[in-house]
Structures are given as C-alpha cells and as structure tokens.
Amino acid sequence: MTLEVFPVIHINEVSQVLAQAEHCYESGADGIYLIDHNSRSDPTFLVQTYNEVDDHYPGRFIGLNFLQLTSGYSAFLLSIMLCRKVGFSANLIASGKMMLGHVDMN
C-alpha cells in the first residue's frame, strides 16, 4: 500500500496559495486541495485561484472544496460547467460538497 499526501491550502490570496502549492509539490505532495472560507456565497474566487495554480502546475492534482454548495444539485450544475474544459473529472461526494481534480486524459 502506497501512502499519498494531499495537503489542504486555505486561500487568503493567490500569491500565498502559489507559494504554498510550490512548497507542497517540491516537498513531494501528490496533489493539493484548495478551500476558501472567505467567499461563503460565491465560488468565483476559488475557481479563479484554481485556474492560477493550474496554469503554474499543469497536470498536477488540484482538488477544490466548494463550501458554498450546500446541495448536491448545485454541485452537479457547477461540475457540468467546470467539466466542459477537456481533461477534468468531477466527483460528487455524499455530503453534497464537490471535489474537482485535474486528471490526465491521455
């Protein structure tokens, strides 16, 4: 059994997330998860931050925790919107929160 490490980065600003993501990846993390406690009603900043991190670390796993989405239906709609970009896979988890991670489709 192989141990995998996925640190959680709490978003304050994009530069802080990029610095912490760099530290995580250079330290051997298999991926990261991003969470935004500051934008409770709008996931836009979380998605924008994800895009910045993905631009700097293409092909690396980046999971998202959408605290704003309290129903499975809301998460489902957001997953459809985000998965239109080729190379993404979204999975709904039992609590109605959504985790989105980059996967290699090749």
N, C-alpha and C positions, 0 to 999 in steps of 0.2 A: 504494500500500500504506500502510495506517494503522498506526502504532505504538500498541500498547496496553500499559499498565503495571498490573501486579498485584503489589504488594509482599507479602512474607510477614511476618506478625506472629507471633513466638514468644510463647506465652502464659505469663505468670507469675501474673497476677491480672487479674480482669475490668476493674478501673478502668484499668490500664495498657493493656489491649487497646482499650478505648473511646477513650482519649486518642490512641493511635497510629492507630486507624481514622479518627478525626476529622482528624488531620493528613494522612493519606493521601488521604482524599476531598476535603478542602479544597485539597490540592495538585494535584488533577486526576487521581488514580488512577482507572482504570476499574473496579477492584474490589480485593479483598484476599484473601489466603489465610491461614488460621489453622493453627498447628501447636502441639501440646502435647507437649513432651519429658518432662514431669514425671509424667504419669499413664500409664505404659507399658502397664499391663494393663487399663485401664478407660477407654473413650472418653467417659464421662458428663460430665466437666468440659469437654471440648472442645465437646460438644453444648450444654451449658448456656451456655457462653461465646458460642457461635454465636447462641443464642436472644437473649441480651442485646444483642449487636451488631445483629442483625436488627431487634429492637424499636426501636433508636435510628436505624437506617438502612434502613428498609423499601424494598425494591425495588432495593437496591444489590447487586452481585455479592459474595458471600462464599464462598470456596472452603474446604474442610476437607481436611486431610491426616491420615488415620487411621493413624498409625504402629502402633497396636495390632493392626491387622488384617493378618495375615500370609498369609491365604489368600483367594482370590477368592470362595469360598463364604461366608466370614464377612462380607466386604464386601457381597456380594449380599444377605444377610439384613438387614444394617444398612440398606442402601439401601431395601429394601422398607419397613422400619419408619419411616424418615425421610420417605419419599416419600408417605406417607399424607396428609401435610399438603398441601393444594392449592397449586400454584404452585412445586413443586420438581421438579428433574430430577437424577438421579444417573447418573454415568458411571463404569464400572469401567475402570481403565487396566491395561496389560499386567502391571505388577509385582504386581498384587493389591491395591494401595492404592486407596482410593476418594476421588474428588473430588466434592464436592457443592456446587452453586451455585444460588442463587435466580434464577429466570427469570420474566419477565413472561408469564403465560399468556393475556393479553388480546389 
